[in-house]
Amino acid sequence: MKNMILSALSLMLAGPAIAHDGLHLHPHGVEPWAVALGALGAIGLAALIIAEQRK
């Protein structure tokens, strides 16, 4: 389960780099939904790690 979550988070983080041709800076910054999704992923991963440690 942890491997699946880490893989999904990695793909989400790499998504913008994969979607565009070449490397370039985005003047508009990061979209709010991406920040919220990353925060939810980090919270979920932390909860998963804590739950596994308590077993």
C-alpha positions as CSV (number, residue, x, y, z in Angstrom):
1,M,0.0,0.0,0.0
2,K,2.8,2.4,0.9
3,N,4.6,1.7,-2.4
4,M,1.4,2.5,-4.3
5,I,0.9,5.8,-2.5
6,L,4.5,6.8,-3.0
7,S,4.3,5.9,-6.7
8,A,1.1,8.0,-7.1
9,L,2.6,11.0,-5.3
10,S,5.8,10.7,-7.4
11,L,3.8,10.7,-10.6
12,M,1.7,13.7,-9.5
13,L,4.9,15.7,-8.6
14,A,6.5,14.7,-12.0
15,G,3.3,15.5,-14.0
16,P,4.1,19.1,-14.9
17,A,7.6,18.1,-16.0
18,I,6.3,15.3,-18.2
19,A,3.5,17.4,-19.7
20,H,5.6,20.2,-21.2
21,D,8.3,20.3,-23.8
22,G,11.6,21.1,-22.3
23,L,12.4,22.7,-18.9
24,H,11.2,26.2,-18.3
25,L,9.9,28.2,-15.4
26,H,6.2,28.9,-15.0
27,P,5.6,32.6,-14.4
28,H,2.1,31.9,-12.9
29,G,3.5,29.7,-10.1
30,V,1.8,26.7,-8.7
31,E,-2.0,26.1,-9.0
32,P,-3.9,26.1,-5.7
33,W,-5.4,22.6,-6.4
34,A,-1.9,21.2,-6.7
35,V,-0.9,22.6,-3.4
36,A,-4.0,21.2,-1.7
37,L,-3.5,17.8,-3.4
38,G,0.1,17.7,-2.2
39,A,-0.8,18.7,1.3
40,L,-3.5,15.9,1.4
41,G,-1.0,13.4,0.1
42,A,1.6,14.4,2.7
43,I,-1.0,14.1,5.5
44,G,-2.2,10.8,4.2
45,L,1.4,9.4,4.0
46,A,2.2,10.6,7.5
47,A,-1.0,8.9,8.8
48,L,-0.1,5.7,7.0
49,I,3.5,5.7,8.5
50,I,2.2,6.4,12.0
51,A,-0.4,3.6,11.7
52,E,2.2,1.1,10.5
53,Q,4.5,2.1,13.4
54,R,1.8,1.4,16.0
55,K,1.2,-2.1,14.8
